[in-house]
């Protein structure tokens, strides 16, 4: 079999190198455009920006999405990995487009006036480790796809909203979950026994809901659990 000399191999590499670099750059640019489009769709669903200085003026195509307020990008390939727009006085709904932020690790929108249901499509963001939707006005049931797909989730804060319905049995898929706060909602039904499968859970806040029946005995086997609050529910002994 004919073998090419090292010199010919080097020449071939030098010829191909510009193409490879441009191809990788094109892919990175395309991916970042996807993130930009997702955030602009999110911005379009904000009906009131009381600060008048945040998203409305800053989130524009005139600057890189990595320079937008509240956005953090990964240095290696510039994908959006964190979104923190907490306590900005924003009002609106969460569109399904936000689920296209496939590299997102942290999502924090606490302390605003967001309302409506949570899109199932957010369950696509399987890299998420921290989700904080607390202190808003969300309603509806908790999406099952979240608990089925967000297996890397470590912290979930949903307190002080208007969520209703039951806790999905799929919560047991969150084997890495350490902090869970669902206090001050309108959740009801029995605490699922699958919660005990969250073997890393250290803190659980369920107070001020309408949970009923008895607590699953399996919860007593959770060796990492340090605090479990259930005040102001209809739990029986």
N, C-alpha and C positions, 0 to 999 in steps of 0.2 A: 504494500500500500504506500502510495506517495506521501511523504511527510514534508511540510513546509518548514523552511529555515526560520530560526528565531527572528531574523531581520524582516522577513516577509510577514510574520505574525505581528510584529510590532507595527509595521506599516498599516496592516489591516485594522489594528486596534485604533491607531491614530485617525484613520479615516472614519471609523464607526463612532468614535468618542463624541464628536459634536452632536450626532444624531441621538445617541443614548441620553446625553445630558438634556437636549431639547425635549425629548420624549418624556423624560421624568418631570421636567419643569412644566410641560403642558398638562400632565396628569395632576400635578400638585395644584396648578392654577384652576383646573376644572373642578377639583374637589373643594377648593376654597370658595369658588363661585357657588357651589351647591350650599355651603354653609351660609354665604352671604344672602342667597335667595331665601333660605329658610328663616333667617333673622328679619329680613325685610317683610316677609309674609307675617311674621309675628308682630312686627311694628304696625302693619296695616290693620291689625285687629285691636290695637290700643285706641280706645275712644276718647280718653282723657289723659293728658300728661300735665298734671298740675304744676310741676316744676318749670315747665316751658324751656328747660335748658338741657335736657338729657337726650332722650332718643330722637325727638323731633329734629333737633339741629345737628346732632352728632352722628346718628346712624344714616349716612349717605354714601353713595358710590364714589364720592369725591376722594375718600380716604380708604385705606385698607380696612377690612373688617376687623383685623387684629388690633387696630387703633381705636375701635369703638368703645364707648363707655360701657363698662361691665363685662367686656369680652376678653377672655384670655386664650391665647393660641399656643399650640405646641411648637416649640422652637425648631424642631427637626424638620417638620413638613408643613407647618403653619396651619394645621387643622384646629378648629375651635374645640377646646377641651373644657372650658368653664364659662358659665354665664351667671353673673351676679347683678341683678337689678333690684335688689332688696331696698325697701323703704324709700321708694321714689315717688310715691303717690300716684301710681299708674292704675288706670281702670280699663278693663277690656276682657277679652276671652283668649283662650289658648288654642291656636289653630293646629291641625294635624301636621302641618309642615315642619313644626319644631322637631318632630320625630326623625327628620332627615339629618339632624346633627349627630351623626353616627359615632363621632369620637368624643362626645361630651361625657365628662367624668363628674362634674358638679353642676347642679342647677338650683339656683337660689332666687326665689321671687317673693320671699316673705315680706309682710308689712305693706301690701298694696291693696287694690280693690278689684282684683280679678274675680270673675264669676263664671257660672256655667259649668258644664260637665268637663271632665278631663278626657281628652281623646285617647282611644285605645292605641293609636299609632305611637304614642310615647313609649310604649313597650318595646319598640324597635331599638331604643337606645340602651343596648345591653351592657355598655361599658360604665354606666352610671354607678357611682358609689355614694353620692350625697344628693338627696332631693329634699328641698325645703319649700313647701307651698303653704306654710303656716300663716295665720293672720291675714286671710283673704276672705272671699265670700263664695268659694266653690261649693257646688251642690252635686246631687246625683250619686250614683254608686261608685265604689272604687273599681277601676278597671282590672279585670282578672289577668289580662295580658301583662300588666306591670309585674305582678307577683310571679308570673310564670317565666318571664324572660329576663328580668333584671337581677340575675343571680349574683352579680358582683356588689349589689347594694349593701352598704354598711350603715347608712343613716337615713331615716325617713321621718320627716316632720310634716304632719298634716293638721295640727291642732288649730282650733279657733276658725273653723269653716262651717259649712252646712252639709257635709257629707251624710248620706243616709244609706239604708240597707245594711247588709252584714259584711263582716270581714271575709274575703274569699278564702276558701280552703287552700288555694294555691300559695298562700303566704308561707307555707312550709318549704317552698323552693328557695327562700331567701336564707340560705345556710350561713351567709357571711354577715347578716344583719346584727348590729350591736346596739343601736339606739332606735326606738320606735315611739313616736308620740302621735296619738290620734285623739287626744283629749279635746273636750268641748266641741263635739259635733252632734249629729243626730243618728249615730250608728246604733244598731239594735241586734237582737238575736244572741246566740250563744258564742262565746269566744271559741274559735275552732281548736280542736285538739292538735291540729297540724302546727300550731304556733310553737309547740315543743320541739319541732324539727329545726327551728332557728337556734341551733346549738350555741351560737356565739352571743346571743342576746344578753345584754347587761342591764338595760333600762327600758321599761315599757310603761307608758302613760296612757290610760284608757278612761280616765275620770270624766264625769259630766257628759255621759252618753245615755243610751237606753238599753244597755246590754242586760240580758236576763239569764235565767237558769243558773246552774252551778258552774264553777270553774273546772275545766278539765283536769283530772288528777295528774295527767302527764306533765303539766307545768311544774309540778313539784320536783321533777327530775332534771330541771334545767340548771346545771351546775354553775353556769356563768352569770345567772340572773342575780342582780344585786338590789334592784328596786322595781316594784310592780304596783302601780297605783290604779285602783278601781273605785274610788269614792263616787258617790252620787250616780249609781246605776241601780238596776233591779236584780242584782246577783243574790241568789239564795245560798244558804249554808249547805 
